[in-house]
Amino acid sequence: MTHKTSVRIAMFGWLLIAAACSKDNATTPTTPTPTPVATPTISENFTSTVPVGGAAFYSFNIDANGTVNVTLNSVGGAGVPATVQLGIGIGTPAGVDCTVTSTVTAGAGATPQLTGTFGPGLFCVRIYDVGNLFAAAAFKATIAHS
């Protein structure tokens, strides 16, 4: 009798192993589809003044996931040297300010100083004093997005 019992246990163990190794439960790995990144098709001008120790921001809406280019075209004013650098940031509006997630410090120029991929949704550009202004600085910036 002991012999029959051990055979049943051995067979039962074999059935469990066979069920666990079945190919019926196999899954096929999937490759994620990349989200397309649109090139900028809209250009908005942002003209304002940054007070000493302060900031100015501009909100804009992005229709599709795409590249955003911010160009600080000009900076000037009485007591503001042409070579002054300001902070430039892209982020999301937060009440009466803009919480930036991507920043750079740059002077005025003809090519984008800050570029990133964002959207879709509501975003903002923040231009701010990084601690080197002795007088308010008037500026013009261009925001290119999709």
Phi, psi and omega in degrees: 000326180296324182297316180295321181296317181292328177292318179297319179294318179297318180292320180298317178298322179294320179295322178296317179295318180296319180293322181290334182265005182299141179277355180295336183266005183292144177243151178263126180296144179250148177260125180296143178273123181292143177283127180296146179249115182282147174277154181300133177235351181238138178234124180239139178264139180234109180240127181197194179229137176257117176286162177303125180075007185244196184206165172222147178220161184223128179264147178209157182253135178253127182279330183217155175305123183192179180281138174241127177244130176243125179241120173276099187286319182206151175220136180192185180136164179298124180081009179249112180293150181297339183266006183299145177249141179238160174277141178231130180221152174241135180193214181236144179299141178221088182068243182259023178213185183232121177273110186270146177244347181221124184223162175205154172251126185205159172266172180296148179193179184265347181245156181303132176267339181223128181225142177198172177251124184217168168100176354284161179145189180266127182228175178212159173244134180241126175249128188213159176285129178264010177108011182241009178273137174250354177207161179300141182244121173278143181215162171228130178231153175242132178245116179252128183206177180266000000 
